[in-house]
Amino acid sequence: QVQLVESGGGLVQAGGSLRLSCAASGSIFRFNYMGWYRQAPGKQRELVATITSGGITNYADSVKGRFTISRDNAKNTVYLQMNSLKPEDTAVYYCNSYGPGTGYLEVWGQGTLVTVSS
């Protein structure tokens, strides 16, 4: 069973940067789509960024130009580099994986909290 473990969250001032990591168990990671989602208090979970097995990326309009998603298949890890953080980026960030590597079942990590102070 594939497991996803996020890390890298924390408290940062507005304008600062953080890099989130999501480590996946199993060598089948490379065949899967990977995504970062976030959920702010009282709000629905929303897509932040995705990256396909071939490296094609997609971003929510609210993070374009500030966040960068990348993956290292050799390390079974996906990253989210977050720059120019804003208080509205405060949320729990979740890693997601879907594809043949997980039997076309969605797998979620436990989440990591990002807090941006003004």
N, C-alpha and C positions, 0 to 999 in steps of 0.2 A: 504494500500500500504506500502510495506516494504521500509524503508529508512535507509541508511548507513551514519554514520557521523564519519569521521576520525579525529584524533587528535594526538599530540605528535611530530610533525615535528619541525624542527628548524635548527639552525646553530651549528655545532660541528666540532672540530678539528679531523684530521685524527688520527685513533687509538681509538677514543672515542666511546661512545655508546648512543643509543636512543631507546626508546620503543614507538612504534606506537600502537594506539588503534583504533578499529572500533566498534562503538556501533550500533546495529541493533534494529530497532523498531519491536515489535511484538514477540509473544512467539513461532512463527513458525521457528525462527532462527535455532533451534537445529536440524532441519531436513535437513539443507542445507549445501552444500559444500561452503567453504569460501576461498577466495584467496586474496593475495596481488600482485599487479602489479606495475610497475613503468614506467615512461616516462621521459627520459632525453631530454634536448633541442635539437631539430633537429633529434631526433631518434624516432623509433616506440615504442609503448607500449610493454613491455615485462613482462612475468611472473616472479615473485620472489619466491613465496611459496604458497602452497595450503594445506588445511586440510579438510578432509571429515567429515561427521557427526559422523563417528565412531572414528575420531581422527588420521586417517592415514595421514601422511604428505609427502610432496614432495617439493624439492627445485631446483632452478636453480643452475647449476654448479658453477656459479660465487659467490654464497652466501653460499654454503654448508660449514658447520663448523663455520660460523660466525653469521648467522641469525637463529632464532628459531620462528616458528609460533605456536601459541597455542590458545585455545578457552575456554571460560567459559560460558557454556550454561545457567547457572543460572543468569548470568548478561547480556546475549545476546551480548557478546563482544568477538572479536577476536583480538589477539595481534601479533605484530611482534617485537621481541627483536633483535636489531641490534648491534653487537659488532664488534670491530676491523674495524671500518668504514674507507672507502677509498674515495678519491676524486671522483672516478668513480661511487660511489654509489649515487652521487648527482642526484636528480630527484624529480618529483612529484610522490608520492606513492598513489595508489588508492586501495580501498577495493572493493571486488567483491563478490556477492552471487548468487548462482544458485541452484535450486532444487525444491522439492515439496512445500516448504514453500513460494516460490514466483511464484507458478504456472508454474515452469520450464521456467521462464523468467529471464534473467540476470539483476541484479541490481548493479549499481555502486555508490560509494560515490563521493564526490566532489574533493577529493584529498587533500594531505597535503605535503608541500614542505620540503624536506630534503636537506640541503646543507652541504657538507663536505669540509672543507678548508685544504689545504696542509701545 
